[in-house]
Amino acid sequence: MKPLEDYLIVDFSQFLSGPSASLKLADMGARVIKIEKPGTGDICRHLYTSNVILNGESSVFHAINRNKESFAADIKSENDKKLIWELVKKADVVMHNFRPGVMERLGFDYASVKAVNPSVVYGEISGYGNEGPWKDKPGQDLLLQSLSGLTWLSGNAGGPTPMGLSIIDMLAGNHLAQGILACLLRKTISGEGALVQVSMLESALDFQFEAITTYYYDGKLPERSERNNAHAYLGAPYGIYQTADGFMALAMGSIPQLGTLLSCDALLAYTDVAQAFHQRDEIKAILAVHLQTNTTQHWLQILQAADIWCAEVMNWDTLMQHDGFKVLDMIQEVQMNDGFKYRTTRSPIRMDNALFTSAKGSPKLGQDNDKIITELSK
Amino acid sequence: MMKPLEGLLVLEFSQFMAAPTAGLRLADLGARVIKIERPVKGEAGRQIAIRNIFVDGSSLVFHTINRNKESYAADLKDPEDLERIKKLIRQADVITHNFRPGVMEKIGLDYEAVKAINPRVVYGVVTGYGNKGPWVLRPGQDLLIQSLSGLAYLSDTNDAGPVPFGLATADMICGAHFVQGILAALIKRAKTNKGVLVEVSLLESTLDLQFEVITTYLNDGGKLPQRSSVKGNGHPYLSAPYGIYQTKDNYLSLAMGDLHKIGEAIGVNLSGYTEKTSWFDSRDEIMTQLTEQIKHKTTAEWLEILESAGIWCSEVLTYEQSLRHEGVNVLGMQQQVTLPDGGSLSTTRCPIRINGERLYSDVAAPRPGAQTESINHQFDLA
């Protein structure tokens, strides 16, 4: 039995943040019904990445919205609105990621939903919260990275370097799922509903809580190393280095110890622990030259035998051929109603030694209308 | 306000980052979280510092992750201490650990053993790489996980080589999944009245973080991500202009949008790129043209032009600018915790709001064993 098996989630959200949260809940057993605009649907259906179109829609839409149903309904039509209200009345969770004020205009805001469904858990994601000078700005991942200070942590010293995926969307989605689950748990005990609110900006700040707490403490901005940077606040050797045949990550080790293990005499001079941070650029430069003189496997064998934290750097080709990946069973095949099959990842959570897998692919726009309307008329 | 997890007792045997960040989230949502730590020294994370900053004997990082928790000192190899811990487990709702496979079995607190003591326990485990396979005994460390998972090939330019995300991303995302697993398990327990085993790993979580782009890779014939060669590009799979550009005085972020409209607003003729597919295929060329033009005006000038045209853009802020900005201040994200010596420390709060309220707590991280006596007394352990 999956933990959320008898829960109904009515999901008005689009793009990534909200829908990634409902995917997590769907994989743990909830029934998720996407409410989509007739004709166009979730805008993500046509937000392509690298021009990849799968079965007529974007690959990322298929990744985010598998294991869900689609109910095409026009929120502005009275007739459709009635049907949505019927669904909302039965829902355990209602969620959306419209900009502040939009749901109030559409009529499905928390106060209105709560009036007909007092124990509902109502989740919403905004870009920047519901007040302040940024509240009407687009809640878009790169903008959030840029406004929250995140772009000064990755890459080598110099200009800003964004993290190359929609990290803030993902975090906000995870935080919303957490809040919804916490309130669903309380609902099992007290029957109480709740409003759960997350913003991408608060999620972006939470993600950086270590660095921001450090900034509050010493008032100093993060300083990335000139080369081989992996963390602005950590000393050498922390970083990724080129070897004779690839790249390797090196995450710890006292500098003289590394000098001995790697037969790199130039490192033996850095005997003071503080030097690993203050002189990290020159230490990293020495390591970078030295590690290119032999293969990744050569270095890893020496370092792993000495319990030094290190690893090869893989791309998805090499990773997916490795037994360390295969044993995880992380890839699943799903099938859409029209028979189209595609491969994607599964839920990252395991429970009672079982994986949360699901063979249900993403829904075609409105594919579940008939079934849902029949259910509602019963 | 009653917080949603009030009444829940969590015992945290976990150390370092991933699992303790989950404990922090549960604590902020109202659970009582007791860290079980070895006497005197406490968990190893107390000694792991960034910029060598220590507060009240433990690293500032430890304080950031472990505020709003209690500490109970126990030597799990000492039979008397272990008996006390078992008594405490009888009354717990959740226990978490992130030991490598085999360690809890040796101590006698593996899931089967704990379930025998407390049949309703939710038992949460964080590993680096899952519980079988060739990597299980490898250290579950953030940079190593990033490096193995392919994550290092998404940021910066194609000729930069692998570039990691510059903070403990694998730990953070895994901790976030751990919270969800634990809470869902508690919901399951409410129905079945039986214990539940919850497992997450840093590697699976970091793959999940990449689920959009991995799904694209799995269905586009296995093409590896191609980052743009233009510095500041924001995403290997997105079309021009997605990225950060240098201006006359600073930087400017440009998100996705109608390229023709963007070109027009910026003053670059991009009308030749008629097909939307060319916005991706020719992005280096397009972004180079934009780079040339954007450097001639200040960020403020560009924002005025672009925002009034409805183009998605923003300035690029440092902590100094961001954390003082009214847009951040209005969130009330900063909070103070009170240290045992009466001093205080500024940190961030929980990012989730419940019923319109922000969740604050002024309880600082505990000293090792700070609550041992009171817990012995309260739970009748001694």
Interface residues (C-beta under 8 A of the other chain):
Chain A: M1 K2 P3 L4 L16 K24 M28 L47 T49 S50 N51 V52 L54 S59 V60 H62 A63 I64 Y128 G129 E131 G132 P133 W134 K137 P138 Q140 D141 L142 L143 Q145 S146 L147 S148 G149 T151 W152 L153 S154 G155 G159 P160 T161 P162 M163 G164 L165 S166 I167 M170 L171 N174 H175 L176 A177 Q178 G179 L181 A182 C183 L184 L185 R186 T188 I189 A194 L195 V196 Q197 V198 S199 L201 E202 S203 L205 D206 F207 Q208 F209 E210 A211 I212 T213 T214 Y215 Y216 Y217 D218 K220 L221 P222 R224 N229 A230 H231 A232 Y233 L234 Y238 G239 I240 Q242 F247 M248 A249 A251 M252 A274 F277 D307 W309 C310 A311 E312 V313 M314 N315 W316 D317 L319 H322 D323 G324 F325 K326 V327 L328 M330 I331 Y342 R343 T344 T345 S347 P348 I349 R350 M351 D352 N353
Chain B: P4 L5 R25 L29 G30 I50 R51 N52 I53 V55 L60 V61 H63 T64 I65 Y129 G130 K132 G133 P134 W135 R138 P139 Q141 D142 L143 L144 Q146 S147 L148 S149 G150 A152 Y153 L154 S155 D156 A160 G161 P162 V163 P164 F165 G166 L167 A168 T169 M172 I173 C174 A176 H177 V179 Q180 G181 L183 A184 A185 L186 I187 K188 A190 K191 T192 V196 L197 V198 E199 V200 S201 L203 E204 S205 L207 D208 L209 Q210 F211 E212 V213 I214 T215 T216 Y217 L218 N219 D220 G222 K223 L224 P225 Q226 R227 K231 G232 N233 G234 H235 P236 Y237 L238 Y242 G243 I244 Q246 Y251 S253 L254 A255 M256 T277 F280 D281 W312 C313 S314 E315 V316 L317 T318 Y319 E320 S322 L323 H325 E326 G327 V328 N329 V330 L331 M333 Q334 L345 S346 T347 T348 C350 P351 I352 R353 I354 N355 G356
